[in-house]
Amino acid sequence: MQKIKEITDVKTILTPWSPPKRFKTNNSLYGGTLKKESYNDYADYLVKAISDYEFMNINIDWLSPQNEPFASQFWESCKFNIADLKDFIYNYLAPKLKNTKLILWDHNKDNLYNNFKALYEKNSKVKGVAFHWYTGSFYEEMDLILENYPDILQIETEMCCGFSRYKPKKWVIDAEYYLTEIINGMHHGLNAFLDWNMLLSYLGGPNHRFNNCKSAVILNKRKNDYIKTPIY
């Protein structure tokens, strides 16, 4: 990241998938919820992470408080309901942030508007809504955000093809998915798009929970050069 920063002023988003085990109800990185008594300590933990990046000259422009807050996964995850997530964000996390701004939701686009509306409170730290594409495009949900919250950034923070069912022969079809999602998203208020993976092995990994995916660039089987895929 430091090398990238030397080339361009890239923006940076920090997204935790799970608090440390000691802060959680199930003492595990997988599933569970954040203990009420750990809200303040976990907010301090995230602020400390941001300051550690800043010490290495990497500014965190935006923080998503929790990746996929409605999902309990067999990989790193932590569930929140709307009320608890709002409590954590506005009463513990936001007051501790300095220059880093918040982007909320960071889950799929179905019912995006209602979920963001339920989470949103007017606050100088809240600047955007984040979402993923895995349950569908739901451009009408983006239109509602644009109409009712025109100053809120819309950031597609995660998209990939082949997730959990890697099929190398579908490169062109998957590239068409990307093309459609990005171009149509721009017509419905999309401000930024993040690919889930920049570079993977020819098998779509490595991934410690076997959630292999596709990416714009892959290493070839001999591992001495790379291939630009149709997604690229």
C-alpha positions, 0 to 999 in steps of 0.5 A, a space after each residue: 500500500 505504501 508503494 501504491 501511495 507513492 504512485 497515486 493518491 488512492 482512497 482507502 476503506 477499512 472494513 472489519 469482518 470480525 472483532 477479536 474473539 474476546 469481544 464476542 458472545 461466542 468467543 469465535 471469529 466466526 458468527 456470534 455478536 459483539 458483547 454489549 460490554 465490549 462496545 467501548 473497547 472495540 471502538 477504541 480497537 478500531 481507532 487504534 487500527 486507524 492510527 497504526 495505519 496513519 503511523 505508516 503514512 496510510 490514511 484511512 479515508 472511510 471506515 465500514 463498521 462491519 462487513 455484512 452485519 446480517 450474516 453469520 458465516 463460516 468465515 470471519 463474521 459478526 452479526 448485528 441487528 439495526 438497533 445494536 449497530 446504531 448504538 455502537 456506531 453513534 454512541 461509541 465509534 463515531 465520537 472517537 473518529 477524527 478524519 476518517 468518515 463512516 460508510 454504512 450497511 456494507 451488505 447486499 442491495 436487496 432492501 438497501 434503502 430501508 436498511 440504510 434509512 433505519 441505520 442513518 442518523 445525520 452525523 458529520 462522520 457519516 458520508 456514504 452507503 456501502 453495498 455488495 451485489 451478491 443477491 442481485 443488482 436492485 438498481 431501484 434501491 440505488 435510485 431511492 438512495 440518490 433521490 432521498 440522500 443525494 449527498 450520500 456516496 454510493 460505494 459498491 464495496 464488494 463484487 466478484 464472480 465464481 465465489 465458492 463455486 470457481 468455474 474457470 470456463 465461465 470467464 466471458 460470461 462473468 466479465 459480462 456480469 461486471 460490465 453490466 453491473 458497473 455501467 448500470 450502477 453509474 446510471 443509478 448513482 454509483 460513485 465508486 466500485 471495488 473489485 473483491 480481488 485484484 490478483 489470484 492463483 490460477 485456482 482462484 485462491 488462496 483462501 483459508 475457508 475455500 471461498 475461491 473466486 475469480 479476479 481480473 489478473 491471475 497467476 498462471 500455473 507455472 507461477 512465473 508470469 500472469 494472465 489478464 482475464 476477460 474481467 480485466 
